[in-house]
Amino acid sequence: MVNISELADSVERQLQGRSLDAWEIMTGQSRTLSIEVKEGAVDTFKSAEPVAVSIRLLKGGGLGFSYSSSFAAADIERMIAAALTGAQVQTPDSCNLLPAPAAFTPMPELYDPALAAVPVAAKIARAIELERLALAADFRITRVRKAAYGENSYDVHLRNSLGICAGYRGSSLSCSVAPLAEAAGESQLGWDFAFANSYEALDIAAIATGAAARATAMLGARTITSMRAPVILDSRVAGEFLELLAPSFSAENLFKGKSLLKGREGERLFPEIITIRDDGTLAGGMATAPFDGEGVPAQNTPLVTGGVVNGFLFDSVYAARMGAATTGNSARAGVKGLPHLGISNFFIENGTSSPAALLAGISRGLLLTSLIGMHTANPVSGDFSVGATGCLIENGQLTQPVKGVAIAGNVLELFKNIEMVGSDRRFYSAVGSPSLKIASLEISGD
């Protein structure tokens, strides 16, 4: 393993004496493993241990960036020269800047020190067992399209000429499975997954059970006639709609006039029961880290409180452009990526309603469990028109799986019509939501 702090030392030495306004060095290394099994045997096995260094250089208002996976002195020199050229040819911008150091809270819990000692054979066995458990979950599960195990252990070090010098270690693990259910000549595919920072925290039995339940729940699905009715978005579907809304909280989109929320700060645009926040410090979150992609301490930022829009997300650049303070939302796709404004753990806070409470009082409605074509939704206008599947609700009970319906509307209007918030928040990515009950939605069927 490379000592990434010493690697940063060597790059810093090569920067000394140069005429620069400011510099940043980021070094990182990771150990990744991806295993997919099928029919009790390994189908795909991938392993890698990448190491890289990158720099950002400021000179005359221009910012240059370059990276290298070779650490020979000549290659580091070429990296520096490339970044310096980039800075010199870029149009000067007074908002090109680097942040000053600030205290952050270490997060040793992000790293599982026991992971490296777990034999690869045991990880393969875990994926095989996940497949077996999915097959055993229900007699209608006839095969598994894919069962997967993945892990990533990583080290990050960041420093800049203003005094930031920090690093952290982490580990992320996930398992997923996609079983196929068959009955009466029909087949339905299910899927579920889980994420954790430690090997022992992954519950593969729960993943298998959840995926099998999703597959079997859709057997016998039929179409329904069009109707306007109450709708429950399960946590996965609610998260997809929240992900559509997330870009509107970006200061970059606000600055460029691409936010649905431009000019709406301080307005109650959501029901009082809705609280939305972005929390880079969230325990167990997929995007949790001590600091963001430019070294600013991670923060817990309330964006909607009691239904009122009261904040937006900033990195150092857009904080400077808009006269605000950074919220620690500089995202970075590894050492080789430039920092950019993004989300960390972005979510709706849990409510208090149980699944039964969400269903109660609905004489006829629909529980939505899957969307088709969400990638076509427009994050600037908020408009969507997507296919959906789910389950019919009759007299407060789930009665019949439903396929072939479509819903359309505007994401802000959808969220305005939330009546109840569930207590079952889940993250399927860095975006998470509990189930949500929508008062009324137009559903297109037969």
Buried (B, 14 or more C-beta within 10 A) or exposed (E): EBEBEEBBBBBBEBBEEEEBBBBBBBBBBBBBBBBBBBEEEEEEEEEEEBBBBBBBBBBEBBBBBBBBEEBEEEEBEBBBEBBBBBBEEBEEBEEBBBBEBEEBEEBEEBBBEEBEEBEEEEBBBBBBBBBBBBBEBBEBBBBBBBBBBBBBBBBBBBBBBBEBBBBBBBBBBBBBBBBBBBBEEEBBEBBBBBBBBBBEEBEBEEBBBBBBBBBBBBBEBEEBEEBEBBBBBBBBBBBBBBBBBBBBBBBBBBBEEBBBBBEBEEEBBBBEBBBBBBBBBBEBBBBBBBBBBBBBBBBBBBBBBEBBBBBBBBBBBBBBBBEEEBBBBBBBEBBBBEBBBBBBBBBBBBBEBEBEBBBBEBEEBBBBBBBBEBEEBEBEEBBBEBBBBBBBBBEBEBEEBBBBBBBEBBBBEBBBBBBBBBBBBBBBBBBBBBBBBBEEBEBBBE
